């Protein structure tokens, strides 16, 4: 795509998204720009991606077609206040978790076309998830640009405002939990003599493969297909249930959303 994408805020998530867009050839490396108030972080992350940082958000806006707001929700007003009147004609994509269309309506004029979305770290591998709020102000042509830009690097899912943050929490935080599961599974392999590198490869590929199956089937059907009556797998499942595996995962989300 011959569009220039400019990131306002260039931390871990923005870096992962930029790497993914370049990896999937959704955008040329020369068409990715970044600005962050933390100059050291900006230089370090820009170098890791292989792009050149810009010196100000004003410069970034002048040079970019798509503006990605990738700061925290608390930082959004201060980050956009100096440039709000310069965003007209730009396609604005917000990655600020907890800052949806309604919140942006308080700080941006209606003439600024915008959409709120929440990405996750697997963007970097071209296997991201992008939760998009169903309420936005993009034109049909702008929405087409949005989906073409991010659609090669992530699965795009539209959700309503009332579950936007919850869905974003599942998508954004779960990679850490899955990584913990992979690490724990690998540790079990090492305990029984499997070399560490091999154990990691097995556990990670199992997670990838099972995930793909769960996209096409009910997770319960995937589980049941492996569990033979009286077999070894169902014994392991029973042990996980006894130890509160499902409850522990749900509690992790509860701890974030405050339920």
C-alpha positions in Angstrom: 0.0 0.0 0.0 1.4 3.4 -1.0 0.3 5.2 2.2 2.6 6.6 4.9 1.8 5.5 8.4 2.8 7.7 11.3 2.9 6.4 14.9 2.4 8.9 17.8 3.9 6.9 20.6 6.3 4.1 19.8 6.4 1.6 22.7 6.1 -2.2 22.6 2.7 -2.5 20.9 3.4 0.2 18.2 6.8 -1.4 17.5 5.2 -4.8 17.2 2.5 -3.5 14.8 5.1 -1.6 12.7 7.3 -4.7 12.4 4.2 -6.8 11.4 3.1 -4.3 8.8 6.5 -4.4 7.2 6.9 -8.2 7.6 3.6 -8.8 5.7 4.5 -6.1 3.1 1.4 -4.2 4.0 3.5 -1.0 3.9 7.0 -0.2 2.8 9.6 0.4 5.5 10.3 3.8 4.1 6.6 4.7 4.6 6.6 4.1 8.4 7.3 7.1 10.7 7.3 7.4 14.4 7.4 10.0 17.1 7.5 9.6 20.9 8.2 12.1 23.7 10.7 9.6 25.1 13.6 10.2 22.8 15.7 7.3 24.0 12.8 4.9 23.6 12.0 6.3 20.2 15.6 5.9 18.9 15.9 2.4 20.3 12.6 1.1 18.9 12.9 2.9 15.6 16.4 1.3 15.2 14.9 -2.1 16.0 12.3 -1.7 13.3 14.7 -0.1 10.8 12.9 3.2 10.4 13.8 6.9 11.0 12.2 8.7 13.9 10.8 12.2 13.4 11.4 15.1 15.7 7.8 16.2 16.4 4.2 15.1 16.1 3.6 18.1 13.8 6.2 16.9 11.4 4.8 13.4 11.5 1.3 14.6 10.7 2.5 16.6 7.7 4.3 13.5 6.3 1.7 10.8 7.1 -1.6 9.7 5.5 -2.6 7.4 8.4 -2.0 8.6 12.0 -1.8 5.8 14.6 -2.3 7.1 18.2 -0.4 4.6 20.2 -0.1 6.2 23.6 -1.9 5.3 26.9 -5.5 6.5 27.4 -4.3 9.0 30.0 -1.8 10.5 27.6 -4.2 10.9 24.7 -5.5 14.4 25.5 -2.0 15.9 26.0 -0.7 14.1 23.0 -3.4 15.4 20.6 -4.1 18.8 22.1 -1.3 20.6 20.1 -2.3 18.9 16.8 -6.0 18.3 16.9 -6.7 21.1 14.4 -4.1 19.6 12.0 -5.7 16.1 11.7 -8.3 17.1 9.2 -8.0 14.9 6.0 -6.0 12.3 7.9 -7.2 8.8 8.7 -6.8 8.5 12.5 -6.5 5.1 14.1 -6.4 4.9 17.9 -4.6 2.1 19.8 -5.2 3.7 23.2 -7.0 1.0 25.2 -10.0 2.4 27.0 -10.4 5.4 24.7 -13.2 4.8 22.3 -15.2 6.9 19.9 -17.2 8.6 22.6 -14.1 9.7 24.4 -12.5 11.1 21.3 -15.6 13.1 20.5 -14.7 15.2 23.5 -11.3 16.2 22.2 -11.5 16.0 18.4 -13.8 17.8 16.0 -16.3 15.7 14.0 -14.3 16.6 10.9 -11.5 14.3 12.0 -12.3 10.8 10.8 -11.3 8.2 13.3 -11.6 4.6 14.5 -10.6 3.0 17.8 -8.9 -0.4 17.8 -6.9 -2.6 20.1 -4.0 -4.7 18.7 -1.8 -7.3 20.4 1.8 -8.4 20.4 1.5 -11.2 17.9 1.1 -8.5 15.2 4.9 -8.8 15.0 4.7 -12.3 13.6 1.9 -11.4 11.2 -0.6 -13.3 13.5 -2.2 -10.4 15.3 -5.7 -9.7 16.5 -7.2 -6.3 16.0 -10.4 -5.5 17.9 -12.3 -2.6 16.3 -15.0 -0.5 17.8 -18.1 -0.7 15.6 -18.7 3.0 16.0 -16.4 5.1 13.9 -16.4 8.1 11.5 -14.4 6.7 8.5 -15.9 7.0 5.0 -16.3 3.8 3.0 -13.0 4.5 1.2 -11.2 5.2 4.4 -12.5 2.0 6.0 -11.3 0.1 3.0 -7.8 1.6 3.4 -7.9 0.6 7.1 -8.8 -3.0 6.4 -6.3 -3.4 3.6 -3.6 -1.9 5.7 -4.1 -4.1 8.8 -5.9 -7.1 7.3 -2.8 -9.0 6.2 -1.2 -8.8 9.6 -4.1 -9.5 11.9 -7.6 -10.9 12.2 -10.0 -7.9 12.3 -13.0 -8.3 14.6 -15.6 -5.6 15.2 -17.2 -5.3 18.6 -19.7 -2.9 20.2 -18.6 -0.2 22.6 -20.1 -1.9 25.7 -17.7 -4.9 25.3 -14.8 -3.1 23.5 -12.5 -2.9 26.6 -13.3 -6.5 27.7 -12.6 -7.9 24.2 -9.5 -5.8 24.0 -8.3 -7.2 27.4 -8.7 -10.8 26.1 -6.8 -10.0 23.0 -4.1 -7.8 24.4 -3.3 -9.6 27.7 -3.8 -13.3 26.7 -0.6 -13.6 24.7 1.2 -13.4 28.1 -1.0 -16.1 29.5 -0.5 -18.3 26.5 3.3 -17.8 26.8 3.1 -18.8 30.4 1.2 -22.0 29.4 3.8 -22.7 26.7 6.6 -22.2 29.2 5.0 -24.4 31.8 4.3 -27.2 29.3 7.9 -27.0 28.2 9.1 -27.1 31.8 7.1 -30.4 32.2 8.9 -31.8 29.2 12.3 -30.8 30.6 11.3 -32.5 33.9 11.0 -35.7 32.0 14.1 -35.4 29.9 13.1 -33.5 26.8 15.8 -31.0 25.8 14.8 -27.4 26.5 14.8 -26.1 22.9 12.8 -29.1 21.7 10.3 -28.7 24.6 9.8 -25.0 23.7 9.3 -25.9 20.0 6.8 -28.6 20.8 4.8 -26.5 23.2 4.8 -23.4 21.0 3.7 -25.4 17.9 1.0 -27.2 19.9 -0.4 -23.7 20.9 -0.3 -22.5 17.2 -1.9 -25.7 15.9 -4.5 -25.9 18.6 -5.3 -22.3 18.1 -5.9 -22.8 14.4 -8.2 -25.7 15.1 -10.2 -23.6 17.6 -10.7 -21.0 14.9 -12.5 -23.6 12.8 -14.1 -25.7 15.6 -15.5 -25.3 19.1 -12.7 -25.5 21.6 -14.6 -28.2 23.4 -14.7 -30.3 20.2 -10.9 -30.0 19.8 -10.5 -31.1 23.5 -12.9 -34.0 23.1 -11.2 -35.2 19.9 -8.0 -35.7 21.8 -9.6 -37.3 24.9 -10.2 -41.0 24.4 -12.4 -42.7 27.0 -10.1 -43.8 29.9 -7.1 -42.4 28.1 -4.1 -40.4 29.2 -5.3 -37.0 28.0 -8.6 -37.0 29.9 -6.6 -37.8 33.1 -4.6 -34.7 32.5 -7.7 -32.7 31.8 -9.2 -33.9 35.1 -6.1 -32.9 36.9 -6.3 -29.4 35.4 -9.9 -29.1 36.4 -9.1 -30.2 39.9 -6.4 -27.6 40.2 -8.8 -24.8 39.0 -7.2 -24.2 35.6 -10.3 -22.6 34.1 -11.0 -20.5 37.2 -7.5 -19.3 37.3 -7.7 -18.0 33.7 -11.0 -16.3 34.4 -9.7 -14.8 37.6 -6.8 -13.2 35.7 -9.3 -11.3 33.5 -11.4 -10.4 36.6 -8.3 -8.9 38.2 -7.9 -6.5 35.2 -11.5 -5.6 34.6 -12.4 -5.4 38.3 -15.3 -7.8 38.4 
